[in-house]
């Protein structure tokens, strides 16, 4: 059940077409991705 809660916090919409999964990110997951990118840039791409 906890996995389902985590998925709902990260993805707004999940769709399956054949073997392809498409997702729409939530604002929460976008914020995480932006912070990871900033950290990566600050560390010179060493994460």
Jmol script that loads the backbone (N, CA, C; Angstrom):
load data "model"
ATOM      1  N   UNK A   1       0.812  -1.192   0.000  1.00  0.00           N
ATOM      2  CA  UNK A   1       0.000   0.000   0.000  1.00  0.00           C
ATOM      3  C   UNK A   1       0.860   1.263   0.000  1.00  0.00           C
ATOM      4  N   UNK A   2       2.004   1.244   0.666  1.00  0.00           N
ATOM      5  CA  UNK A   2       2.879   2.410   0.710  1.00  0.00           C
ATOM      6  C   UNK A   2       3.430   2.744  -0.674  1.00  0.00           C
ATOM      7  N   UNK A   3       3.679   1.733  -1.488  1.00  0.00           N
ATOM      8  CA  UNK A   3       4.171   1.962  -2.844  1.00  0.00           C
ATOM      9  C   UNK A   3       3.154   2.755  -3.654  1.00  0.00           C
ATOM     10  N   UNK A   4       1.894   2.440  -3.511  1.00  0.00           N
ATOM     11  CA  UNK A   4       0.845   3.158  -4.233  1.00  0.00           C
ATOM     12  C   UNK A   4       0.817   4.627  -3.819  1.00  0.00           C
ATOM     13  N   UNK A   5       0.984   4.895  -2.538  1.00  0.00           N
ATOM     14  CA  UNK A   5       1.006   6.269  -2.044  1.00  0.00           C
ATOM     15  C   UNK A   5       2.203   7.015  -2.629  1.00  0.00           C
ATOM     16  N   UNK A   6       3.369   6.385  -2.657  1.00  0.00           N
ATOM     17  CA  UNK A   6       4.562   7.018  -3.224  1.00  0.00           C
ATOM     18  C   UNK A   6       4.362   7.330  -4.704  1.00  0.00           C
ATOM     19  N   UNK A   7       3.774   6.419  -5.439  1.00  0.00           N
ATOM     20  CA  UNK A   7       3.536   6.629  -6.867  1.00  0.00           C
ATOM     21  C   UNK A   7       2.586   7.797  -7.084  1.00  0.00           C
ATOM     22  N   UNK A   8       1.566   7.934  -6.249  1.00  0.00           N
ATOM     23  CA  UNK A   8       0.621   9.037  -6.429  1.00  0.00           C
ATOM     24  C   UNK A   8       1.260  10.386  -6.127  1.00  0.00           C
ATOM     25  N   UNK A   9       2.301  10.403  -5.289  1.00  0.00           N
ATOM     26  CA  UNK A   9       3.002  11.652  -4.993  1.00  0.00           C
ATOM     27  C   UNK A   9       3.950  12.043  -6.128  1.00  0.00           C
ATOM     28  N   UNK A  10       4.409  11.075  -6.911  1.00  0.00           N
ATOM     29  CA  UNK A  10       5.377  11.337  -7.975  1.00  0.00           C
ATOM     30  C   UNK A  10       4.737  11.520  -9.347  1.00  0.00           C
ATOM     31  N   UNK A  11       3.674  10.803  -9.614  1.00  0.00           N
ATOM     32  CA  UNK A  11       3.078  10.811 -10.945  1.00  0.00           C
ATOM     33  C   UNK A  11       1.611  11.186 -10.880  1.00  0.00           C
ATOM     34  N   UNK A  12       1.233  12.144 -11.719  1.00  0.00           N
ATOM     35  CA  UNK A  12      -0.151  12.590 -11.774  1.00  0.00           C
ATOM     36  C   UNK A  12      -0.994  11.639 -12.625  1.00  0.00           C
ATOM     37  N   UNK A  13      -0.375  11.097 -13.672  1.00  0.00           N
ATOM     38  CA  UNK A  13      -1.103  10.223 -14.593  1.00  0.00           C
ATOM     39  C   UNK A  13      -0.149   9.170 -15.129  1.00  0.00           C
ATOM     40  N   UNK A  14      -0.584   7.922 -15.129  1.00  0.00           N
ATOM     41  CA  UNK A  14       0.168   6.812 -15.709  1.00  0.00           C
ATOM     42  C   UNK A  14      -0.688   6.163 -16.785  1.00  0.00           C
ATOM     43  N   UNK A  15      -0.116   5.962 -17.966  1.00  0.00           N
ATOM     44  CA  UNK A  15      -0.845   5.262 -19.020  1.00  0.00           C
ATOM     45  C   UNK A  15       0.048   4.178 -19.612  1.00  0.00           C
ATOM     46  N   UNK A  16      -0.563   3.075 -19.980  1.00  0.00           N
ATOM     47  CA  UNK A  16       0.132   1.956 -20.591  1.00  0.00           C
ATOM     48  C   UNK A  16      -0.375   1.781 -22.017  1.00  0.00           C
ATOM     49  N   UNK A  17       0.555   1.679 -22.951  1.00  0.00           N
ATOM     50  CA  UNK A  17       0.210   1.382 -24.327  1.00  0.00           C
ATOM     51  C   UNK A  17       1.164   0.289 -24.802  1.00  0.00           C
ATOM     52  N   UNK A  18       0.670  -0.922 -24.878  1.00  0.00           N
ATOM     53  CA  UNK A  18       1.545  -2.034 -25.232  1.00  0.00           C
ATOM     54  C   UNK A  18       2.613  -2.202 -24.164  1.00  0.00           C
ATOM     55  N   UNK A  19       3.891  -2.071 -24.569  1.00  0.00           N
ATOM     56  CA  UNK A  19       5.006  -2.203 -23.635  1.00  0.00           C
ATOM     57  C   UNK A  19       5.535  -0.855 -23.163  1.00  0.00           C
ATOM     58  N   UNK A  20       4.810   0.228 -23.457  1.00  0.00           N
ATOM     59  CA  UNK A  20       5.273   1.583 -23.133  1.00  0.00           C
ATOM     60  C   UNK A  20       4.456   2.159 -21.979  1.00  0.00           C
ATOM     61  N   UNK A  21       5.170   2.738 -21.005  1.00  0.00           N
ATOM     62  CA  UNK A  21       4.519   3.426 -19.888  1.00  0.00           C
ATOM     63  C   UNK A  21       4.811   4.917 -20.036  1.00  0.00           C
ATOM     64  N   UNK A  22       3.768   5.731 -20.018  1.00  0.00           N
ATOM     65  CA  UNK A  22       3.912   7.185 -20.084  1.00  0.00           C
ATOM     66  C   UNK A  22       3.430   7.771 -18.766  1.00  0.00           C
ATOM     67  N   UNK A  23       4.120   8.820 -18.302  1.00  0.00           N
ATOM     68  CA  UNK A  23       3.743   9.436 -17.033  1.00  0.00           C
ATOM     69  C   UNK A  23       3.686  10.945 -17.165  1.00  0.00           C
ATOM     70  N   UNK A  24       2.830  11.556 -16.352  1.00  0.00           N
ATOM     71  CA  UNK A  24       2.825  13.001 -16.150  1.00  0.00           C
ATOM     72  C   UNK A  24       3.288  13.208 -14.719  1.00  0.00           C
ATOM     73  N   UNK A  25       4.317  14.025 -14.540  1.00  0.00           N
ATOM     74  CA  UNK A  25       4.884  14.245 -13.222  1.00  0.00           C
ATOM     75  C   UNK A  25       4.057  15.224 -12.404  1.00  0.00           C
ATOM     76  N   UNK A  26       4.078  15.069 -11.087  1.00  0.00           N
ATOM     77  CA  UNK A  26       3.463  16.036 -10.183  1.00  0.00           C
ATOM     78  C   UNK A  26       4.458  17.171  -9.948  1.00  0.00           C
ATOM     79  N   UNK A  27       3.993  18.254  -9.377  1.00  0.00           N
ATOM     80  CA  UNK A  27       4.889  19.357  -9.037  1.00  0.00           C
ATOM     81  C   UNK A  27       5.952  18.909  -8.044  1.00  0.00           C
ATOM     82  N   UNK A  28       5.595  17.984  -7.162  1.00  0.00           N
ATOM     83  CA  UNK A  28       6.543  17.452  -6.181  1.00  0.00           C
ATOM     84  C   UNK A  28       7.719  16.768  -6.867  1.00  0.00           C
ATOM     85  N   UNK A  29       7.444  15.915  -7.839  1.00  0.00           N
ATOM     86  CA  UNK A  29       8.536  15.208  -8.517  1.00  0.00           C
ATOM     87  C   UNK A  29       9.335  16.154  -9.407  1.00  0.00           C
ATOM     88  N   UNK A  30       8.699  17.172  -9.961  1.00  0.00           N
ATOM     89  CA  UNK A  30       9.442  18.177 -10.733  1.00  0.00           C
ATOM     90  C   UNK A  30      10.427  18.923  -9.847  1.00  0.00           C
ATOM     91  N   UNK A  31       9.990  19.273  -8.643  1.00  0.00           N
ATOM     92  CA  UNK A  31      10.864  19.971  -7.696  1.00  0.00           C
ATOM     93  C   UNK A  31      12.056  19.096  -7.319  1.00  0.00           C
ATOM     94  N   UNK A  32      11.827  17.816  -7.105  1.00  0.00           N
ATOM     95  CA  UNK A  32      12.925  16.895  -6.805  1.00  0.00           C
ATOM     96  C   UNK A  32      13.902  16.855  -7.966  1.00  0.00           C
ATOM     97  N   UNK A  33      13.398  16.708  -9.181  1.00  0.00           N
ATOM     98  CA  UNK A  33      14.258  16.626 -10.363  1.00  0.00           C
ATOM     99  C   UNK A  33      15.081  17.896 -10.551  1.00  0.00           C
ATOM    100  N   UNK A  34      14.484  19.048 -10.324  1.00  0.00           N
ATOM    101  CA  UNK A  34      15.209  20.315 -10.469  1.00  0.00           C
ATOM    102  C   UNK A  34      16.320  20.421  -9.438  1.00  0.00           C
ATOM    103  N   UNK A  35      16.055  19.995  -8.204  1.00  0.00           N
ATOM    104  CA  UNK A  35      17.085  20.042  -7.168  1.00  0.00           C
ATOM    105  C   UNK A  35      18.208  19.058  -7.444  1.00  0.00           C
ATOM    106  N   UNK A  36      17.895  17.904  -7.989  1.00  0.00           N
ATOM    107  CA  UNK A  36      18.921  16.935  -8.362  1.00  0.00           C
ATOM    108  C   UNK A  36      19.807  17.521  -9.466  1.00  0.00           C
ATOM    109  N   UNK A  37      19.187  18.178 -10.440  1.00  0.00           N
ATOM    110  CA  UNK A  37      19.948  18.786 -11.523  1.00  0.00           C
ATOM    111  C   UNK A  37      20.874  19.878 -10.994  1.00  0.00           C
ATOM    112  N   UNK A  38      20.378  20.719 -10.086  1.00  0.00           N
ATOM    113  CA  UNK A  38      21.210  21.775  -9.497  1.00  0.00           C
ATOM    114  C   UNK A  38      22.377  21.171  -8.726  1.00  0.00           C
ATOM    115  N   UNK A  39      22.109  20.140  -7.945  1.00  0.00           N
ATOM    116  CA  UNK A  39      23.163  19.482  -7.176  1.00  0.00           C
ATOM    117  C   UNK A  39      24.188  18.863  -8.105  1.00  0.00           C
ATOM    118  N   UNK A  40      23.723  18.220  -9.142  1.00  0.00           N
ATOM    119  CA  UNK A  40      24.614  17.612 -10.127  1.00  0.00           C
ATOM    120  C   UNK A  40      25.521  18.666 -10.755  1.00  0.00           C
ATOM    121  N   UNK A  41      24.956  19.804 -11.103  1.00  0.00           N
ATOM    122  CA  UNK A  41      25.748  20.873 -11.705  1.00  0.00           C
ATOM    123  C   UNK A  41      26.767  21.436 -10.716  1.00  0.00           C
ATOM    124  N   UNK A  42      26.379  21.591  -9.461  1.00  0.00           N
ATOM    125  CA  UNK A  42      27.287  22.111  -8.443  1.00  0.00           C
ATOM    126  C   UNK A  42      28.455  21.150  -8.183  1.00  0.00           C
ATOM    127  N   UNK A  43      28.186  19.858  -8.263  1.00  0.00           N
ATOM    128  CA  UNK A  43      29.224  18.865  -8.019  1.00  0.00           C
ATOM    129  C   UNK A  43      29.992  18.486  -9.281  1.00  0.00           C
ATOM    130  N   UNK A  44      29.700  19.155 -10.358  1.00  0.00           N
ATOM    131  CA  UNK A  44      30.415  18.880 -11.609  1.00  0.00           C
ATOM    132  C   UNK A  44      30.008  17.581 -12.259  1.00  0.00           C
ATOM    133  N   UNK A  45      28.774  17.159 -12.073  1.00  0.00           N
ATOM    134  CA  UNK A  45      28.277  15.957 -12.725  1.00  0.00           C
ATOM    135  C   UNK A  45      28.783  14.669 -12.117  1.00  0.00           C
ATOM    136  N   UNK A  46      29.123  14.685 -10.819  1.00  0.00           N
ATOM    137  CA  UNK A  46      29.710  13.512 -10.181  1.00  0.00           C
ATOM    138  C   UNK A  46      28.778  12.820  -9.199  1.00  0.00           C
ATOM    139  N   UNK A  47      27.467  12.833  -9.478  1.00  0.00           N
ATOM    140  CA  UNK A  47      26.549  12.112  -8.607  1.00  0.00           C
ATOM    141  C   UNK A  47      25.924  10.981  -9.369  1.00  0.00           C
TER     142      UNK A  47
END
end "model"
wireframe off; spacefill off
backbone 0.3
color backbone group
